[in-house]
Amino acid sequence: MALLIGLMLVSLLGIVHHNALRVLDRLTGRDLVRPNVTVISIFLGLLVIHTCEILLYAGAYAVLLAWPEMGALAGDFDADWESLVYFSGINFTTLGYTQIEAQGPIRLVSMMQSLGGFMILTWSATFIYSAWGRAFR
């Protein structure tokens, strides 16, 4: 069940990210006179998008942790919003050095977030690299 939830969350993440990139592309356009503005705007836009995606996952963890059968977060976990955002951010970026330990089935959701985060971050890197190439042609 947890793996299925993880797959659904990563699928939703991909859909959200795709649409966010399309909006960002439309908003930033291609300023041939000031290409630096375009690239910096895309960078800042990606920062906002990734932060929102981390926050959405933190919300998903809050919902999932309300079900005892999904497991728990233990260790240095204060059961507050800040801890959920921190845990989500560490998973999303695949850093993996947190003192918060996932126990039970929620570990599979956490694993899938790391996979999804890695995919999204590489997608974003490709997006900004392509924008850089277009801006400075």
DSSP file (Angstrom, degrees, kcal/mol; ACC not computed):
  #  RESIDUE AA STRUCTURE BP1 BP2  ACC     N-H-->O    O-->H-N    N-H-->O    O-->H-N    TCO  KAPPA ALPHA  PHI   PSI    X-CA   Y-CA   Z-CA
    1    1 A M     >        0   0    0      0, 0.0     4,-2.3     0, 0.0     5,-0.2   0.000 360.0 360.0 360.0 -44.4    0.0    0.0    0.0
    2    2 A A  H  >  +     0   0    0      1,-0.2     4,-2.7     2,-0.2     5,-0.1   0.884 360.0  52.1 -65.1 -38.1    2.8    2.4    0.9
    3    3 A L  H  > S+     0   0    0      2,-0.2     4,-2.6     1,-0.2    -1,-0.2   0.906 109.4  49.7 -64.2 -40.6    4.6    1.8   -2.3
    4    4 A L  H  > S+     0   0    0      2,-0.2     4,-2.5     1,-0.2    -2,-0.2   0.913 110.8  49.4 -63.2 -43.3    1.5    2.5   -4.3
    5    5 A I  H  X S+     0   0    0     -4,-2.3     4,-2.6     2,-0.2    -2,-0.2   0.921 111.2  50.7 -60.8 -43.5    1.0    5.7   -2.4
    6    6 A G  H  X S+     0   0    0     -4,-2.7     4,-2.4     1,-0.2    -2,-0.2   0.909 110.0  49.2 -60.7 -43.3    4.6    6.6   -3.1
    7    7 A L  H  X S+     0   0    0     -4,-2.6     4,-2.3     2,-0.2    -1,-0.2   0.904 111.6  49.1 -62.3 -42.1    4.1    5.9   -6.8
    8    8 A M  H  X S+     0   0    0     -4,-2.5     4,-2.6     2,-0.2    -2,-0.2   0.907 111.0  49.7 -65.2 -41.2    1.0    8.0   -6.9
    9    9 A L  H  X S+     0   0    0     -4,-2.6     4,-2.5     2,-0.2    -2,-0.2   0.905 111.7  47.9 -65.3 -40.7    2.8   10.9   -5.1
   10   10 A V  H  X S+     0   0    0     -4,-2.4     4,-2.4     2,-0.2    -1,-0.2   0.893 111.5  51.1 -66.8 -38.5    5.7   10.8   -7.5
   11   11 A S  H  X S+     0   0    0     -4,-2.3     4,-2.0     2,-0.2    -2,-0.2   0.932 111.6  46.8 -61.9 -45.4    3.3   10.7  -10.5
   12   12 A L  H  X S+     0   0    0     -4,-2.6     4,-2.8     1,-0.2     5,-0.2   0.898 109.7  54.8 -62.1 -40.7    1.5   13.7   -9.1
   13   13 A L  H  X S+     0   0    0     -4,-2.5     4,-2.8     1,-0.2    -2,-0.2   0.915 107.6  49.8 -58.3 -44.5    4.9   15.4   -8.5
   14   14 A G  H  X S+     0   0    0     -4,-2.4     4,-2.4     2,-0.2    -1,-0.2   0.897 111.9  47.4 -62.4 -41.3    5.8   14.9  -12.2
   15   15 A I  H  X S+     0   0    0     -4,-2.0     4,-2.2     2,-0.2    -2,-0.2   0.931 114.0  46.7 -66.0 -45.8    2.5   16.3  -13.4
   16   16 A V  H  X S+     0   0    0     -4,-2.8     4,-2.5     1,-0.2    -2,-0.2   0.928 114.2  48.1 -61.0 -45.6    2.8   19.4  -11.1
   17   17 A H  H  X S+     0   0    0     -4,-2.8     4,-2.6    -5,-0.2     5,-0.2   0.911 109.1  52.9 -65.2 -42.2    6.4   19.9  -12.1
   18   18 A H  H  X S+     0   0    0     -4,-2.4     4,-1.9     1,-0.2    -1,-0.2   0.943 113.3  43.4 -56.7 -49.2    5.6   19.6  -15.8
   19   19 A N  H  X S+     0   0    0     -4,-2.2     4,-2.2     1,-0.2    -1,-0.2   0.874 112.0  53.3 -67.7 -36.6    2.9   22.2  -15.6
   20   20 A A  H  X S+     0   0    0     -4,-2.5     4,-2.7     1,-0.2    -1,-0.2   0.897 108.4  50.6 -64.6 -39.4    5.0   24.5  -13.4
   21   21 A L  H  X S+     0   0    0     -4,-2.6     4,-2.6     2,-0.2    -1,-0.2   0.885 108.8  51.7 -65.4 -37.8    7.8   24.4  -15.9
   22   22 A R  H  X S+     0   0    0     -4,-1.9     4,-2.0    -5,-0.2    -2,-0.2   0.924 112.1  45.7 -63.9 -43.5    5.4   25.3  -18.7
   23   23 A V  H  X S+     0   0    0     -4,-2.2     4,-2.7     2,-0.2    -2,-0.2   0.933 113.0  50.2 -63.9 -45.6    4.2   28.3  -16.7
   24   24 A L  H  X S+     0   0    0     -4,-2.7     4,-2.4     1,-0.2     5,-0.3   0.895 108.9  52.1 -60.5 -40.6    7.7   29.3  -15.9
   25   25 A D  H  X S+     0   0    0     -4,-2.6     4,-1.8     1,-0.2    -1,-0.2   0.901 112.0  46.1 -62.9 -41.1    8.7   29.1  -19.5
   26   26 A R  H  < S+     0   0    0     -4,-2.0    -2,-0.2     1,-0.2    -1,-0.2   0.897 113.9  48.6 -67.8 -40.2    5.8   31.4  -20.5
   27   27 A L  H  < S+     0   0    0     -4,-2.7    -2,-0.2     1,-0.2    -1,-0.2   0.873 116.3  40.7 -69.6 -37.4    6.5   33.9  -17.8
   28   28 A T  H  < S+     0   0    0     -4,-2.4     3,-0.3    -5,-0.2    -1,-0.2   0.807  85.4 173.7 -84.5 -29.5   10.2   34.2  -18.4
   29   29 A G     <  -     0   0    0     -4,-1.8     2,-0.4    -5,-0.3    -1,-0.1  -0.141  48.6 -61.8  58.5-153.6   10.1   34.2  -22.2
   30   30 A R        -     0   0    0     -4,-0.1     2,-1.2   104,-0.0    -1,-0.2  -0.837  46.1-170.8-134.7  95.4   13.2   34.9  -24.1
   31   31 A D        -     0   0    0     -2,-0.4     7,-0.3    -3,-0.3     6,-0.1  -0.742   4.6-179.3 -88.1  97.3   14.7   38.3  -23.5
   32   32 A L  S    S+     0   0    0     -2,-1.2    -1,-0.2     1,-0.2     0, 0.0   0.716  81.1  54.0 -72.2 -20.0   17.4   38.5  -26.1
   33   33 A V  S    S+     0   0    0      1,-0.2    -1,-0.2    -3,-0.1     3,-0.1   0.872 124.2  22.7 -79.4 -38.9   18.5   42.0  -24.9
   34   34 A R    >>  +     0   0    0      1,-0.1     4,-1.2     2,-0.1     3,-0.8  -0.632  67.7 163.9-127.8  73.0   19.0   40.9  -21.3
   35   35 A P  H 3> S+     0   0    0      0, 0.0     4,-2.2     0, 0.0     5,-0.2   0.805  74.1  64.2 -63.6 -28.1   19.6   37.1  -21.3
   36   36 A N  H 3> S+     0   0    0      1,-0.2     4,-2.7     2,-0.2     5,-0.3   0.891  99.3  53.7 -61.0 -37.7   20.9   37.2  -17.8
   37   37 A V  H <> S+     0   0    0     -3,-0.8     4,-2.4     1,-0.2    -1,-0.2   0.904 107.9  50.7 -63.3 -41.0   17.5   38.3  -16.5
   38   38 A T  H  X S+     0   0    0     -4,-1.2     4,-2.2    -7,-0.3    -2,-0.2   0.948 113.1  43.8 -61.2 -49.6   15.9   35.3  -18.2
   39   39 A V  H  X S+     0   0    0     -4,-2.2     4,-2.4     1,-0.2    -2,-0.2   0.912 115.6  47.2 -66.2 -43.0   18.3   32.8  -16.7
   40   40 A I  H  X S+     0   0    0     -4,-2.7     4,-2.6     2,-0.2     5,-0.2   0.890 111.0  52.7 -66.5 -38.0   18.2   34.3  -13.2
   41   41 A S  H  X S+     0   0    0     -4,-2.4     4,-2.4    -5,-0.3    -1,-0.2   0.903 110.2  48.1 -62.7 -40.6   14.4   34.5  -13.4
   42   42 A I  H  X S+     0   0    0     -4,-2.2     4,-2.7     2,-0.2    -2,-0.2   0.918 110.5  51.6 -65.8 -42.9   14.3   30.8  -14.3
   43   43 A F  H  X S+     0   0    0     -4,-2.4     4,-2.0     2,-0.2    -2,-0.2   0.944 113.2  44.0 -58.2 -48.5   16.6   29.9  -11.4
   44   44 A L  H  X S+     0   0    0     -4,-2.6     4,-2.1     1,-0.2    -1,-0.2   0.881 112.4  53.3 -65.8 -37.5   14.5   31.8   -8.9
   45   45 A G  H  X S+     0   0    0     -4,-2.4     4,-2.6    -5,-0.2    -1,-0.2   0.910 108.5  49.5 -62.2 -42.1   11.3   30.3  -10.4
   46   46 A L  H  X S+     0   0    0     -4,-2.7     4,-2.9     2,-0.2     5,-0.3   0.876 107.4  55.3 -64.7 -37.0   12.8   26.8  -10.0
   47   47 A L  H  X S+     0   0    0     -4,-2.0     4,-2.0    -5,-0.2    -1,-0.2   0.925 110.9  44.4 -60.3 -44.5   13.7   27.6   -6.4
   48   48 A V  H  X S+     0   0    0     -4,-2.1     4,-2.4     2,-0.2    -2,-0.2   0.922 113.7  50.4 -65.7 -44.3   10.1   28.6   -5.7
   49   49 A I  H  X S+     0   0    0     -4,-2.6     4,-2.2     1,-0.2    -2,-0.2   0.937 112.2  46.1 -60.6 -48.2    8.7   25.5   -7.5
   50   50 A H  H  X S+     0   0    0     -4,-2.9     4,-2.3     1,-0.2    -1,-0.2   0.885 111.3  52.5 -64.7 -38.1   11.0   23.1   -5.7
   51   51 A T  H  X S+     0   0    0     -4,-2.0     4,-2.3    -5,-0.3    -1,-0.2   0.923 109.9  48.7 -62.9 -43.0   10.2   24.7   -2.3
   52   52 A C  H  X S+     0   0    0     -4,-2.4     4,-2.4     1,-0.2    -2,-0.2   0.895 110.3  51.4 -62.6 -39.9    6.5   24.3   -3.1
   53   53 A E  H  X S+     0   0    0     -4,-2.2     4,-2.0     2,-0.2    -1,-0.2   0.890 109.7  49.4 -65.6 -38.9    7.0   20.6   -4.0
   54   54 A I  H  X S+     0   0    0     -4,-2.3     4,-2.1     2,-0.2    -1,-0.2   0.909 111.4  49.7 -64.0 -42.1    8.9   20.0   -0.8
   55   55 A L  H  X S+     0   0    0     -4,-2.3     4,-2.1     2,-0.2    -2,-0.2   0.887 107.9  53.6 -64.9 -39.1    6.0   21.7    1.2
   56   56 A L  H  X S+     0   0    0     -4,-2.4     4,-2.0     1,-0.2    -1,-0.2   0.909 109.6  48.0 -62.7 -41.3    3.4   19.5   -0.7
   57   57 A Y  H  X S+     0   0    0     -4,-2.0     4,-2.6     2,-0.2    -1,-0.2   0.887 107.6  55.5 -66.0 -38.1    5.3   16.4    0.4
   58   58 A A  H  X S+     0   0    0     -4,-2.1     4,-2.1     1,-0.2    -2,-0.2   0.910 108.3  49.5 -59.8 -40.5    5.5   17.6    4.0
   59   59 A G  H  X S+     0   0    0     -4,-2.1     4,-2.0     2,-0.2    -1,-0.2   0.889 108.7  52.1 -63.7 -39.4    1.7   18.0    3.8
   60   60 A A  H  X S+     0   0    0     -4,-2.0     4,-2.8     1,-0.2    -2,-0.2   0.906 108.5  50.8 -63.7 -40.9    1.4   14.4    2.5
   61   61 A Y  H  X S+     0   0    0     -4,-2.6     4,-2.8     2,-0.2    -2,-0.2   0.905 107.1  54.3 -62.3 -40.3    3.6   13.2    5.4
   62   62 A A  H  X S+     0   0    0     -4,-2.1     4,-0.5     1,-0.2    -1,-0.2   0.916 112.3  43.8 -59.5 -42.9    1.3   15.0    7.8
   63   63 A V  H >< S+     0   0    0     -4,-2.0     3,-1.0     1,-0.2     4,-0.3   0.934 115.2  47.8 -67.1 -46.5   -1.7   13.2    6.4
   64   64 A L  H >< S+     0   0    0     -4,-2.8     3,-1.7     1,-0.3     6,-0.3   0.862 105.4  58.1 -65.5 -36.3    0.0    9.8    6.2
   65   65 A L  H 3< S+     0   0    0     -4,-2.8    -1,-0.3     1,-0.3    -2,-0.2   0.654  91.2  71.3 -71.0 -13.2    1.3   10.0    9.7
   66   66 A A  T << S+     0   0    0     -3,-1.0    -1,-0.3    -4,-0.5    -2,-0.2   0.678  87.6  73.7 -72.4 -16.5   -2.2   10.4   11.0
   67   67 A W  S X  S-     0   0    0     -3,-1.7     3,-2.1    -4,-0.3     4,-0.3  -0.877  73.5-157.1 -97.7 108.9   -2.7    6.7   10.1
   68   68 A P  G >  S+     0   0    0      0, 0.0     3,-1.5     0, 0.0    -1,-0.1   0.815  90.0  64.3 -56.1 -31.5   -0.8    4.6   12.7
   69   69 A E  G 3  S+     0   0    0      1,-0.3     3,-0.1    -3,-0.1    -4,-0.1   0.634  91.3  65.8 -70.5 -11.2   -0.6    1.7   10.2
   70   70 A M  G <  S-     0   0    0     -3,-2.1    36,-2.1    -6,-0.3     2,-0.3   0.613 108.2-123.0 -82.2 -12.2    1.6    3.8    7.9
   71   71 A G    <   -     0   0    0     -3,-1.5    -1,-0.3    -4,-0.3     2,-0.3  -0.717  26.6 -92.5 105.6-158.1    4.4    3.9   10.5
   72   72 A A  E     -A  103   0A   0     31,-2.0    31,-3.2    -2,-0.3     2,-0.5  -0.952  16.0-114.7-153.0 166.8    6.1    6.8   12.2
   73   73 A L  E     +A  102   0A   0     -2,-0.3    29,-0.2    29,-0.2     2,-0.2  -0.960  43.4 173.1-107.8 131.4    9.0    9.2   12.1
   74   74 A A  E     +A  101   0A   0     27,-3.1    27,-2.7    -2,-0.5     2,-0.4  -0.634  34.9  48.9-129.4-176.2   11.3    8.8   15.1
   75   75 A G  E    S+A  100   0A   0     25,-0.2     2,-1.4    -2,-0.2    25,-0.2  -0.708 120.2   4.5  85.0-130.4   14.6   10.1   16.3
   76   76 A D  S    S+     0   0    0     23,-1.7     2,-0.6    -2,-0.4    24,-0.2  -0.295  96.2 131.7 -86.3  52.0   15.0   13.8   16.3
   77   77 A F        -     0   0    0     -2,-1.4    -2,-0.1    22,-0.1    -4,-0.0  -0.929  37.3-173.1-111.0 119.4   11.4   14.4   15.1
   78   78 A D        -     0   0    0     -2,-0.6    -1,-0.1     2,-0.1     3,-0.1   0.364  40.3-122.0 -92.9   4.3    9.4   16.9   17.0
   79   79 A A  S    S+     0   0    0      1,-0.2     2,-0.3     2,-0.1    -2,-0.1   0.842  72.8 120.6  57.2  36.5    6.1   16.2   15.3
   80   80 A D  S  > S-     0   0    0      1,-0.1     4,-1.9     0, 0.0    -1,-0.2  -0.777  79.8-101.6-123.0 171.9    5.8   19.7   14.1
   81   81 A W  H  > S+     0   0    0     -2,-0.3     4,-2.6     1,-0.2     5,-0.2   0.892 118.8  56.1 -60.5 -42.1    5.5   21.4   10.6
   82   82 A E  H  > S+     0   0    0      1,-0.2     4,-2.5     2,-0.2    -1,-0.2   0.896 107.4  48.9 -59.1 -41.7    9.2   22.4   10.6
   83   83 A S  H  > S+     0   0    0      2,-0.2     4,-2.7     1,-0.2    -1,-0.2   0.882 110.9  50.5 -66.6 -38.1   10.3   18.8   11.2
   84   84 A L  H  X S+     0   0    0     -4,-1.9     4,-2.5     2,-0.2    -2,-0.2   0.910 111.7  47.3 -65.4 -41.8    8.1   17.6    8.4
   85   85 A V  H  X S+     0   0    0     -4,-2.6     4,-2.7     2,-0.2    -2,-0.2   0.913 113.2  49.0 -65.4 -42.0    9.4   20.2    6.0
   86   86 A Y  H  X S+     0   0    0     -4,-2.5     4,-2.5    -5,-0.2     5,-0.2   0.944 112.8  46.7 -61.5 -48.8   13.0   19.4    7.0
   87   87 A F  H  X S+     0   0    0     -4,-2.7     4,-2.1     1,-0.2    -2,-0.2   0.916 114.3  48.3 -59.6 -44.4   12.4   15.6    6.5
   88   88 A S  H  X S+     0   0    0     -4,-2.5     4,-3.0     1,-0.2    -1,-0.2   0.911 111.7  49.4 -63.2 -43.6   10.8   16.2    3.2
   89   89 A G  H  X S+     0   0    0     -4,-2.7     4,-2.1     2,-0.2     6,-0.3   0.895 110.1  49.8 -64.8 -41.0   13.6   18.5    2.0
   90   90 A I  H  <>S+     0   0    0     -4,-2.5     5,-1.5     2,-0.2     6,-0.8   0.907 115.5  44.0 -64.7 -41.1   16.3   16.1    2.9
   91   91 A N  H ><5S+     0   0    0     -4,-2.1     3,-1.2    -5,-0.2    -2,-0.2   0.933 111.5  53.3 -66.9 -45.7   14.5   13.3    1.1
   92   92 A F  H 3<5S+     0   0    0     -4,-3.0    29,-0.2     1,-0.3    -2,-0.2   0.883 114.0  41.4 -58.3 -41.3   13.7   15.5   -2.0
   93   93 A T  T 3<5S-     0   0    0     -4,-2.1    -1,-0.3    -5,-0.2    -2,-0.2   0.461 106.5-128.9 -87.4  -0.9   17.3   16.5   -2.4
   94   94 A T  T < 5 +     0   0    0     -3,-1.2    -3,-0.2    -4,-0.4    -4,-0.1   0.730  66.4 134.4  58.7  27.8   18.5   12.9   -1.7
   95   95 A L      < -     0   0    0     -5,-1.5    -4,-0.1    -6,-0.3    -5,-0.1   0.930  38.5-170.6 -70.1 -45.0   21.0   14.2    0.9
   96   96 A G        +     0   0    0     -6,-0.8    -5,-0.1     1,-0.1    -1,-0.1   0.658  45.3 115.7  70.4  18.5   19.9   11.5    3.4
   97   97 A Y        +     0   0    0     -7,-0.1    -1,-0.1     2,-0.0    -7,-0.0   0.265  38.5 129.8-104.2  13.9   21.8   12.8    6.5
   98   98 A T        -     0   0    0      1,-0.1   -11,-0.0     2,-0.1   -12,-0.0  -0.249  59.0-138.4 -68.3 153.5   18.8   13.6    8.7
   99   99 A Q  S    S+     0   0    0    -23,-0.1   -23,-1.7     2,-0.1     2,-0.5   0.338  78.5 101.2 -89.7   4.5   18.5   12.4   12.3
  100  100 A I  E     -A   75   0A   0    -25,-0.2     2,-0.5   -24,-0.2   -25,-0.2  -0.802  62.5-154.9 -92.5 129.0   14.9   11.7   11.6
  101  101 A E  E     -A   74   0A   0    -27,-2.7   -27,-3.1    -2,-0.5     2,-0.4  -0.904   7.4-140.8-110.8 126.6   14.2    8.0   11.0
  102  102 A A  E     -A   73   0A   0     -2,-0.5     2,-0.4   -29,-0.2   -29,-0.2  -0.708  22.6-167.6 -81.9 131.7   11.3    6.7    9.1
  103  103 A Q  E >   -A   72   0A   0    -31,-3.2   -31,-2.0    -2,-0.4     3,-0.5  -0.970  45.7  -1.8-123.9 136.9    9.8    3.5   10.6
  104  104 A G  T >  S-     0   0    0     -2,-0.4     3,-2.1   -33,-0.2     4,-0.3  -0.411 118.1 -22.6  86.2-162.7    7.3    1.1    9.0
  105  105 A P  T >> S+     0   0    0      0, 0.0     3,-1.8     0, 0.0     4,-0.8   0.725 120.7  76.7 -59.1 -24.7    5.7    1.4    5.6
  106  106 A I  H <> S+     0   0    0    -36,-2.1     4,-2.4    -3,-0.5     5,-0.2   0.721  79.2  75.6 -62.4 -17.0    6.2    5.2    5.4
  107  107 A R  H <> S+     0   0    0     -3,-2.1     4,-2.5     1,-0.2    -1,-0.3   0.866  91.6  53.8 -58.9 -35.7    9.8    4.3    4.6
  108  108 A L  H <> S+     0   0    0     -3,-1.8     4,-2.2    -4,-0.3    -1,-0.2   0.875 107.2  49.4 -68.7 -36.8    8.6    3.3    1.1
  109  109 A V  H  X S+     0   0    0     -4,-0.8     4,-2.1     2,-0.2    -2,-0.2   0.922 111.9  49.7 -64.5 -43.4    6.9    6.7    0.6
  110  110 A S  H  X S+     0   0    0     -4,-2.4     4,-1.9     2,-0.2    -2,-0.2   0.906 110.0  50.3 -61.1 -43.8   10.2    8.4    1.7
  111  111 A M  H  X S+     0   0    0     -4,-2.5     4,-2.0     1,-0.2    -1,-0.2   0.916 110.3  49.6 -60.9 -44.0   12.2    6.3   -0.7
  112  112 A M  H  X S+     0   0    0     -4,-2.2     4,-2.9     1,-0.2    -1,-0.2   0.853 106.5  55.9 -67.0 -33.6    9.9    7.2   -3.6
  113  113 A Q  H  X S+     0   0    0     -4,-2.1     4,-3.3     2,-0.2    -1,-0.2   0.912 106.6  50.9 -63.5 -40.0   10.1   10.9   -2.7
  114  114 A S  H  X S+     0   0    0     -4,-1.9     4,-2.4     2,-0.2    -2,-0.2   0.922 111.9  46.7 -62.1 -43.6   13.9   10.6   -3.0
  115  115 A L  H  X S+     0   0    0     -4,-2.0     4,-2.2     2,-0.2    -2,-0.2   0.947 115.8  45.2 -61.9 -48.5   13.6    9.0   -6.4
  116  116 A G  H  X S+     0   0    0     -4,-2.9     4,-2.7     1,-0.2    -2,-0.2   0.904 112.2  51.7 -62.7 -42.2   11.0   11.6   -7.5
  117  117 A G  H  X S+     0   0    0     -4,-3.3     4,-2.9     2,-0.2     5,-0.2   0.914 109.3  50.0 -61.1 -43.4   13.1   14.4   -6.1
  118  118 A F  H  X S+     0   0    0     -4,-2.4     4,-2.1    -5,-0.2    -1,-0.2   0.920 112.4  47.7 -60.5 -43.9   16.2   13.2   -8.0
  119  119 A M  H  X S+     0   0    0     -4,-2.2     4,-2.0     1,-0.2    -2,-0.2   0.916 114.0  46.8 -63.1 -43.5   14.2   13.0  -11.2
  120  120 A I  H  X S+     0   0    0     -4,-2.7     4,-2.7     2,-0.2    -2,-0.2   0.908 111.2  50.9 -66.7 -42.9   12.7   16.5  -10.7
  121  121 A L  H  X S+     0   0    0     -4,-2.9     4,-2.2     1,-0.2    -1,-0.2   0.896 112.4  46.0 -64.6 -39.3   16.0   18.1   -9.9
  122  122 A T  H  X S+     0   0    0     -4,-2.1     4,-2.2    -5,-0.2    -1,-0.2   0.872 111.5  52.7 -70.7 -34.5   17.7   16.6  -13.0
  123  123 A W  H  X S+     0   0    0     -4,-2.0     4,-2.2    -5,-0.2    -2,-0.2   0.923 110.8  47.5 -62.2 -44.3   14.7   17.7  -15.1
  124  124 A S  H  X S+     0   0    0     -4,-2.7     4,-2.7     2,-0.2     5,-0.3   0.882 108.9  53.7 -65.5 -38.7   15.1   21.2  -13.7
  125  125 A A  H  X S+     0   0    0     -4,-2.2     4,-2.2     1,-0.2    -1,-0.2   0.914 110.4  47.2 -62.1 -41.9   18.8   21.2  -14.4
  126  126 A T  H  X S+     0   0    0     -4,-2.2     4,-2.4     2,-0.2    -2,-0.2   0.895 110.9  53.0 -64.0 -40.1   18.1   20.2  -18.0
  127  127 A F  H  X S+     0   0    0     -4,-2.2     4,-2.3     2,-0.2    -2,-0.2   0.934 112.4  42.3 -61.9 -48.4   15.5   22.9  -18.2
  128  128 A I  H  X S+     0   0    0     -4,-2.7     4,-2.4     2,-0.2    -1,-0.2   0.857 112.9  54.1 -71.1 -33.3   17.8   25.7  -17.0
  129  129 A Y  H  X S+     0   0    0     -4,-2.2     4,-2.1    -5,-0.3    -1,-0.2   0.921 110.8  46.3 -63.6 -43.7   20.7   24.4  -19.2
  130  130 A S  H  X S+     0   0    0     -4,-2.4     4,-2.3     2,-0.2    -2,-0.2   0.901 111.9  51.1 -64.7 -41.4   18.4   24.6  -22.2
  131  131 A A  H  X S+     0   0    0     -4,-2.3     4,-2.7     2,-0.2    -2,-0.2   0.893 108.4  52.6 -63.5 -39.4   17.2   28.0  -21.3
  132  132 A W  H  X S+     0   0    0     -4,-2.4     4,-1.9     2,-0.2    -1,-0.2   0.934 109.2  49.6 -60.3 -46.4   20.8   29.1  -20.9
  133  133 A G  H  < S+     0   0    0     -4,-2.1    -2,-0.2     1,-0.2    -1,-0.2   0.898 113.9  44.9 -61.0 -41.9   21.6   27.9  -24.4
  134  134 A R  H >< S+     0   0    0     -4,-2.3     3,-0.9     1,-0.2    -1,-0.2   0.892 112.4  52.4 -68.3 -39.3   18.6   29.7  -25.9
  135  135 A A  H 3< S+     0   0    0     -4,-2.7    -2,-0.2     1,-0.2    -1,-0.2   0.835 114.8  39.3 -68.9 -33.0   19.3   32.9  -24.0
  136  136 A F  T 3<        0   0    0     -4,-1.9    -1,-0.2     1,-0.2    -2,-0.2   0.094 360.0 360.0-110.3  23.9   23.0   33.2  -25.1
  137  137 A R    <         0   0    0     -3,-0.9    -1,-0.2    -4,-0.1    -2,-0.1   0.477 360.0 360.0 -73.1 360.0   22.8   32.1  -28.7
